[in-house]
Amino acid sequence: MSPKITVIGTGYLGATHAAAMAELGFEVLGLDISEEKVALLRRGRTPMYEPGLEDILRRHVAGLPGSSGRLDFTTSYAEAAAFGDVHFICVNTPQRPGEYACDMSFVDAAVESLAPHLARPALVVGKSTVPVGSAARLARRIAELAPAGEDAELAWNPEFLREGFAVEDTLHPDRIVAGVTSERAEALLREVYAAPIDGGTPFLATDLPTAELVKTAANAFLSTKISFINAMAEICEAAGGDVVRLAEALGHDDRIGRKFLRAGIGFGGGCLPKDIRAFMARAGELGAAEAVAFLREIDSINMRRRVHTVELTREMLGGSLLGKRVAVLGAAFKPDSDDVRDSPALNIAGQLHLQGAEVTIYDPKATENARRVFPTLRYAGSAREAAEGAHGVLHLTEWREFRELDPAVLGEVVSERHLLDGRNTLDPALWRKAGWTYRALGRPTV
């Protein structure tokens, strides 16, 4: 008989994981302390935008027409403990206010709430990104609190989801990492992930610390690669080079590869920035701060891109932002997402506004989230509406819709045809041919 699965926390990670487990054929119960979120999910709706997720929810949420009925949601830890054999913890681990360190309060609260109800053998599986060493501490706490004692085990199974591709990454992951302390835990996780394993996904069983480190190390490496090419963009601007051509030449080297070598306004979102900072904080606690000291400069390069974009915009508009109308295309930190957490695009828009520009933003999906963060900015329902009367247009989130814009048509509504491509994804020749002044980070002005 297949194990029953619970998912603690139904945000971006948890809702996707719960739906995907139901898609793989398991009976799943998702838990969240928010009654509003649970009610929304029970209607087959999600609290965030993620392509394909609502389709899976509607196929499996109990009570919806034509659903399999394999997926339901609750606010009760007692109900979750009685239901499940495997309990995935998928709660948020944000950065502590005023610190680099990770806030473990949501993970700790989940363990403290679930463990006292574990009266029979169970496997608690952490998926949240946590500082190395957290799993061992939590395993001891579960053993102390659970009536089942040592039969309530802990494993760590980090997530590697990309927003915009989360459903695909869950159903067909590029690897499965399982930090375990017993053969039983490994066997149970192999059973849960039997479908992707049979499909060729590698399954790597490790100790707990290694499993905790994998996600953090991966994000540190990706951040380093992004900031490296952005540092090269700074050099290109100083030397008159073209960072796009430079990246293309570097990408032909198989040892380097092409991915994450697109210079621009830098990375953001709910993972990379806070994860590299938490990594630095934890390394310091372990007495290994020097090993990741380079990440401080990686973070600095990344944040510098935002300031530099504001400076380029001021330069493009004649040396002053005061009273200038600026259209910002994009508010989400990446396309195919409505996530504006630590979004470079929204941060730049806010800086421009504070320095005197009249900023109007358009984003296909993230407008409402952006409005909650920056209610004083203006928001439009289309790129054309945002660009009306603008002295400059900034392309800051690389939605496909923006790549398909007609420069001539957009040029009909602006006051001045000035474009700053913050993502280096638009065609300079096409925009210049339509009479636009095209600027981009790390590329020649002409």
C-alpha positions as CSV (number, residue, x, y, z in Angstrom):
1,M,0.0,0.0,0.0
2,S,1.4,3.4,-1.0
3,P,2.3,5.8,1.8
4,K,0.0,8.7,2.5
5,I,1.6,12.1,2.2
6,T,1.1,15.4,4.0
7,V,2.7,18.7,3.0
8,I,3.2,21.3,5.8
9,G,3.0,24.8,4.3
10,T,1.2,25.5,1.1
11,G,3.0,28.4,-0.3
12,Y,4.9,28.3,-3.6
13,L,6.9,25.2,-2.7
14,G,4.2,23.4,-0.7
15,A,1.3,23.9,-3.0
16,T,3.4,22.7,-6.0
17,H,4.7,19.7,-4.1
18,A,1.3,18.7,-2.8
19,A,-0.3,18.9,-6.3
20,A,2.6,17.0,-7.9
21,M,2.4,14.2,-5.3
22,A,-1.3,13.8,-6.1
23,E,-0.4,13.8,-9.8
24,L,2.0,10.9,-9.1
25,G,-0.9,8.9,-7.6
26,F,-0.5,9.5,-3.9
27,E,-3.2,10.5,-1.4
28,V,-2.1,13.9,-0.1
29,L,-3.2,16.2,2.6
30,G,-1.8,19.8,2.6
31,L,-1.7,21.8,5.8
32,D,-1.5,25.5,6.3
33,I,-2.3,27.7,9.3
34,S,-4.1,30.2,7.0
35,E,-7.7,29.3,6.7
36,E,-8.0,31.7,3.8
37,K,-5.3,29.9,1.9
38,V,-6.8,26.5,2.6
39,A,-10.2,27.7,1.4
40,L,-8.6,29.0,-1.8
41,L,-6.7,25.8,-2.5
42,R,-9.9,23.7,-1.9
43,R,-11.5,25.7,-4.8
44,G,-8.6,24.7,-7.0
45,R,-7.0,28.1,-6.9
46,T,-3.5,29.1,-5.9
47,P,-2.3,32.1,-3.8
48,M,0.4,32.8,-6.5
49,Y,0.9,32.5,-10.2
50,E,2.8,29.3,-11.4
51,P,2.2,28.0,-14.9
52,G,0.3,24.7,-14.9
53,L,-0.3,24.5,-11.1
54,E,-4.0,25.3,-11.1
55,D,-4.6,22.7,-13.8
56,I,-3.1,20.0,-11.6
57,L,-5.0,21.2,-8.5
58,R,-8.3,21.0,-10.3
59,R,-7.5,17.5,-11.5
60,H,-7.1,16.2,-7.9
61,V,-8.6,18.5,-5.2
62,A,-11.4,16.5,-3.5
63,G,-14.9,17.8,-4.2
64,L,-14.2,19.4,-7.5
65,P,-16.0,18.1,-10.6
66,G,-14.1,15.3,-12.3
67,S,-11.2,15.3,-9.9
68,S,-9.4,12.2,-8.6
69,G,-10.2,13.3,-5.0
70,R,-6.6,12.4,-4.0
71,L,-5.8,15.9,-2.6
72,D,-7.3,17.8,0.3
73,F,-6.2,20.6,2.7
74,T,-6.6,21.2,6.4
75,T,-5.5,23.5,9.2
76,S,-5.2,20.7,11.7
77,Y,-1.9,19.2,12.7
78,A,-3.7,16.4,14.5
79,E,-5.5,15.5,11.3
80,A,-2.3,15.6,9.3
81,A,-0.5,13.4,11.8
82,A,-3.3,10.8,11.8
83,F,-3.5,10.9,8.0
84,G,0.1,10.8,6.8
85,D,3.1,8.3,6.8
86,V,5.5,10.9,5.2
87,H,5.3,14.5,6.2
88,F,7.0,17.1,4.0
89,I,7.9,20.4,5.6
90,C,7.7,23.1,3.0
91,V,7.5,26.3,5.0
92,N,9.4,29.6,4.3
93,T,12.9,30.3,5.7
94,P,13.3,34.1,5.1
95,Q,16.2,36.3,6.0
96,R,16.0,37.6,9.6
97,P,15.2,41.3,9.7
98,G,18.4,43.3,10.1
99,E,20.6,40.2,9.8
100,Y,22.1,37.9,7.2
101,A,21.0,34.8,9.1
102,C,18.1,32.6,8.2
103,D,14.8,32.8,10.2
104,M,14.0,29.3,11.3
105,S,10.9,30.2,13.2
106,F,8.5,28.7,10.7
107,V,10.3,25.4,10.4
108,D,10.7,25.2,14.2
109,A,7.0,26.0,14.6
110,A,6.0,23.2,12.1
111,V,8.1,20.6,14.0
112,E,6.8,21.7,17.4
113,S,3.2,21.5,16.2
114,L,3.4,18.2,14.3
115,A,5.7,16.1,16.4
116,P,3.5,15.8,19.5
117,H,0.8,14.1,17.3
118,L,3.2,11.5,15.8
119,A,1.9,8.4,17.7
120,R,3.0,5.9,15.1
121,P,6.1,5.4,12.8
122,A,6.4,8.3,10.5
123,L,9.0,10.0,8.4
124,V,9.3,13.8,8.6
125,V,11.0,15.2,5.5
126,G,12.4,18.7,5.4
127,K,12.4,20.4,2.0
128,S,12.9,24.0,3.1
129,T,16.3,25.6,2.7
130,V,18.0,25.7,6.1
131,P,21.4,26.3,7.6
132,V,23.6,23.2,7.8
133,G,23.2,21.5,11.1
134,S,19.5,22.3,11.4
135,A,18.3,18.8,10.5
136,A,20.3,17.1,13.3
137,R,18.8,19.5,15.8
138,L,15.3,19.0,14.5
139,A,15.7,15.2,14.5
140,R,16.5,15.3,18.2
141,R,13.5,17.5,18.9
142,I,11.1,15.2,17.0
143,A,12.4,12.2,18.9
144,E,11.8,14.1,22.2
145,L,8.3,15.3,21.3
146,A,6.8,12.4,19.3
147,P,4.9,9.7,21.2
148,A,6.4,7.3,18.7
149,G,9.9,8.3,19.9
150,E,12.7,7.2,17.5
151,D,10.2,5.7,15.2
152,A,9.4,9.2,14.1
153,E,12.5,9.9,11.9
154,L,13.7,12.9,10.0
155,A,15.2,13.1,6.5
156,W,16.2,16.1,4.4
157,N,15.2,16.3,0.8
158,P,16.1,19.8,-0.6
159,E,14.0,21.3,-3.4
160,F,15.5,22.7,-6.6
161,L,12.4,24.4,-8.1
162,R,12.7,27.2,-10.6
163,E,9.8,29.6,-10.5
164,G,7.9,29.3,-13.8
165,F,9.0,25.7,-14.2
166,A,8.1,24.4,-10.7
167,V,5.5,21.8,-11.8
168,E,7.9,20.3,-14.4
169,D,10.8,20.4,-11.9
170,T,8.7,18.5,-9.3
171,L,7.4,15.8,-11.6
172,H,10.7,15.4,-13.6
173,P,13.5,16.6,-11.4
174,D,17.1,16.7,-12.6
175,R,18.2,15.0,-9.4
176,I,16.7,13.8,-6.0
177,V,18.9,14.3,-3.0
178,A,17.9,12.5,0.2
179,G,19.7,13.1,3.5
180,V,18.9,10.0,5.6
181,T,20.0,8.2,8.8
182,S,18.4,4.8,8.2
183,E,17.7,2.3,5.4
184,R,14.0,2.6,6.2
185,A,14.0,6.3,5.5
186,E,15.9,5.9,2.2
187,A,13.5,3.1,1.1
188,L,10.5,5.2,1.9
189,L,11.8,8.2,-0.1
190,R,12.7,5.9,-3.0
191,E,9.0,4.7,-2.9
192,V,7.7,8.2,-2.9
193,Y,9.9,9.2,-5.9
194,A,9.6,5.9,-7.7
195,A,8.1,7.5,-10.9
196,P,10.9,10.0,-11.5
197,I,13.5,7.5,-10.5
198,D,12.1,5.0,-13.1
199,G,12.2,7.8,-15.6
200,G,15.9,8.2,-15.2
201,T,16.2,10.9,-12.4
202,P,19.4,10.2,-10.3
203,F,18.7,9.5,-6.6
204,L,21.5,10.5,-4.3
205,A,21.4,9.3,-0.7
206,T,23.6,11.3,1.6
207,D,24.1,12.2,5.2
208,L,22.0,15.1,6.7
209,P,24.6,17.9,6.5
210,T,25.4,17.2,2.9
211,A,21.8,17.2,1.9
212,E,21.3,20.6,3.7
213,L,24.4,22.0,1.9
214,V,23.4,21.0,-1.7
215,K,20.7,23.6,-2.2
216,T,22.8,26.4,-0.6
217,A,25.9,25.5,-2.5
218,A,23.9,25.3,-5.8
219,N,22.5,28.8,-5.2
220,A,25.9,30.2,-4.2
221,F,27.4,28.8,-7.5
222,L,24.6,30.2,-9.6
223,S,24.8,33.6,-7.9
224,T,28.6,33.6,-8.5
225,K,28.1,32.9,-12.2
226,I,25.5,35.7,-12.6
227,S,27.6,38.2,-10.7
228,F,30.7,37.2,-12.7
229,I,29.2,38.1,-16.0
230,N,27.8,41.3,-14.5
231,A,31.3,42.2,-13.3
232,M,32.5,41.6,-16.9
233,A,29.7,44.0,-18.0
234,E,31.2,46.7,-15.8
235,I,34.6,46.0,-17.4
236,C,33.1,46.1,-20.9
237,E,31.5,49.4,-20.3
238,A,34.8,50.8,-19.1
239,A,36.8,49.3,-22.0
240,G,34.2,49.7,-24.8
241,G,33.5,45.9,-25.1
242,D,30.3,44.0,-25.7
243,V,29.3,41.7,-22.8
244,V,26.8,39.8,-24.9
245,R,29.4,38.8,-27.4
246,L,31.8,38.1,-24.6
247,A,29.3,35.8,-22.9
248,E,28.7,34.0,-26.2
249,A,32.4,33.3,-26.6
250,L,32.7,32.1,-23.0
251,G,29.7,29.9,-23.4
252,H,31.2,27.8,-26.2
253,D,33.7,26.5,-23.6
254,D,32.1,23.3,-22.3
255,R,33.8,23.8,-18.9
256,I,31.9,27.1,-18.5
257,G,28.6,26.6,-20.4
258,R,26.1,29.2,-21.6
259,K,23.5,29.2,-18.9
260,F,23.4,32.1,-16.4
261,L,25.8,34.2,-18.5
262,R,23.4,36.9,-19.5
263,A,24.4,40.2,-18.0
264,G,21.7,42.5,-16.7
265,I,20.2,44.1,-13.6
266,G,21.1,41.0,-11.5
267,F,19.3,38.3,-9.5
268,G,16.5,38.6,-7.0
269,G,13.6,36.6,-5.7
270,G,12.9,34.7,-2.5
271,C,15.9,32.3,-2.8
272,L,19.3,33.4,-4.2
273,P,19.8,36.7,-2.2
274,K,18.7,35.4,1.2
275,D,20.3,32.0,0.7
276,I,23.8,33.3,0.0
277,R,23.6,35.7,3.0
278,A,22.4,32.8,5.2
279,F,25.3,30.7,3.9
280,M,27.8,33.4,5.0
281,A,26.1,33.7,8.4
282,R,26.2,30.0,9.0
283,A,29.8,29.6,7.8
284,G,30.8,32.3,10.3
285,E,29.0,30.4,13.1
286,L,31.0,27.3,12.1
287,G,34.3,29.1,12.1
288,A,34.6,28.9,8.3
289,A,33.7,32.4,7.3
290,E,36.8,32.8,5.1
291,A,35.7,29.9,2.9
292,V,32.7,31.9,1.6
293,A,34.0,35.4,2.0
294,F,33.8,35.8,-1.8
295,L,30.0,35.7,-1.5
296,R,30.0,39.1,0.1
297,E,31.4,40.6,-3.1
298,I,29.0,38.5,-5.2
299,D,26.2,40.1,-3.2
300,S,27.7,43.6,-3.6
301,I,28.1,43.2,-7.4
302,N,24.5,42.1,-7.7
303,M,23.1,45.1,-5.7
304,R,25.4,47.5,-7.6
305,R,23.6,46.6,-10.8
306,R,20.4,48.2,-9.5
307,V,22.2,51.5,-8.7
308,H,24.0,51.4,-12.0
309,T,20.7,51.0,-13.9
310,V,19.3,54.1,-12.2
311,E,22.4,56.0,-13.1
312,L,22.2,54.9,-16.8
313,T,18.6,55.9,-16.9
314,R,19.5,59.4,-15.6
315,E,22.2,59.7,-18.2
316,M,19.9,58.4,-20.9
317,L,17.4,61.1,-20.0
318,G,19.8,64.0,-20.2
319,G,21.2,64.0,-16.7
320,S,18.1,64.5,-14.5
321,L,15.2,62.3,-13.5
322,L,13.1,65.1,-12.0
323,G,9.8,65.2,-13.7
324,K,10.7,62.7,-16.3
325,R,8.2,60.0,-17.2
326,V,9.6,56.5,-17.1
327,A,7.8,53.3,-18.3
328,V,9.1,50.2,-16.5
329,L,8.3,46.9,-18.3
330,G,8.3,44.2,-15.6
331,A,7.9,44.1,-11.8
332,A,8.4,40.3,-11.1
333,F,11.9,39.2,-10.4
334,K,11.8,36.8,-13.3
335,P,9.3,36.0,-16.1
336,D,6.4,33.5,-15.7
337,S,6.1,34.5,-12.1
338,D,4.2,37.0,-10.0
339,D,6.9,37.0,-7.3
340,V,8.2,40.5,-6.5
341,R,10.3,39.5,-3.4
342,D,13.6,41.3,-3.7
343,S,12.8,42.0,-7.3
344,P,15.5,44.1,-9.1
345,A,12.9,45.5,-11.4
346,L,10.7,46.8,-8.7
347,N,13.6,48.0,-6.6
348,I,14.9,50.1,-9.6
349,A,11.4,51.5,-10.2
350,G,11.2,52.5,-6.6
351,Q,14.6,54.2,-6.7
352,L,13.6,56.1,-9.9
353,H,10.4,57.3,-8.2
354,L,12.3,58.4,-5.1
355,Q,14.7,60.4,-7.2
356,G,11.9,62.4,-8.9
357,A,10.8,60.4,-11.9
358,E,7.1,59.7,-12.7
359,V,7.2,55.9,-12.9
360,T,4.5,53.7,-14.5
361,I,4.9,49.9,-14.4
362,Y,3.4,47.2,-16.4
363,D,3.8,43.5,-15.7
364,P,1.6,40.7,-17.1
365,K,1.2,38.9,-13.8
366,A,2.8,40.8,-10.9
367,T,1.0,44.1,-10.8
368,E,-1.1,43.4,-7.7
369,N,1.9,42.1,-5.7
370,A,3.9,45.1,-6.9
371,R,1.2,47.5,-5.9
372,R,1.2,46.1,-2.4
373,V,4.9,46.8,-2.0
374,F,5.0,50.2,-3.8
375,P,1.4,51.7,-3.7
376,T,2.7,55.1,-4.7
377,L,3.9,54.0,-8.1
378,R,1.6,54.1,-11.2
379,Y,0.5,50.9,-12.8
380,A,-0.8,50.2,-16.3
381,G,-2.8,47.4,-18.0
382,S,-0.5,47.1,-21.0
383,A,3.0,48.0,-22.2
384,R,1.5,50.6,-24.6
385,E,-0.5,52.3,-21.7
386,A,2.7,52.4,-19.5
387,A,4.7,54.0,-22.3
388,E,2.2,56.8,-23.1
389,G,4.1,60.1,-22.8
390,A,7.2,58.4,-21.5
391,H,10.7,60.0,-21.9
392,G,12.3,56.6,-21.4
393,V,11.3,52.9,-21.4
394,L,13.1,50.4,-19.2
395,H,12.9,46.7,-20.0
396,L,13.5,45.0,-16.6
397,T,11.8,41.6,-16.6
398,E,12.2,39.4,-19.7
399,W,8.7,38.4,-20.4
400,R,8.1,37.0,-23.9
401,E,5.5,39.6,-24.4
402,F,8.1,42.3,-24.2
403,R,10.4,40.6,-26.7
404,E,7.6,40.6,-29.2
405,L,6.8,44.3,-28.9
406,D,6.8,46.3,-32.1
407,P,9.3,49.2,-31.5
408,A,7.5,51.4,-34.2
409,V,4.1,50.9,-32.6
410,L,5.4,51.7,-29.1
411,G,7.3,54.7,-30.5
412,E,4.0,56.3,-31.5
413,V,2.9,56.9,-27.9
414,V,6.1,57.9,-26.1
415,S,7.5,61.5,-25.8
416,E,11.0,60.4,-26.6
417,R,12.3,57.1,-28.0
418,H,14.8,56.1,-25.3
419,L,15.1,52.4,-24.3
420,L,17.2,50.8,-21.6
421,D,17.3,47.0,-22.0
422,G,18.1,45.8,-18.5
423,R,18.0,42.2,-19.5
424,N,20.0,42.2,-22.8
425,T,17.2,40.2,-24.5
426,L,15.9,42.7,-27.0
427,D,17.2,43.2,-30.6
428,P,19.3,46.4,-30.6
429,A,19.2,46.7,-34.4
430,L,15.4,46.4,-34.5
431,W,14.9,49.1,-32.0
432,R,17.5,51.5,-33.4
433,K,16.0,51.0,-36.9
434,A,12.7,52.3,-35.5
435,G,14.4,55.4,-34.2
436,W,15.1,54.5,-30.6
437,T,18.2,55.2,-28.6
438,Y,19.1,51.8,-27.4
439,R,21.1,51.4,-24.2
440,A,22.0,48.2,-22.3
441,L,24.3,47.2,-19.5
442,G,27.7,46.2,-20.7
443,R,27.2,47.0,-24.3
444,P,28.4,49.8,-26.6
445,T,26.1,52.9,-26.9
446,V,26.3,52.6,-30.7
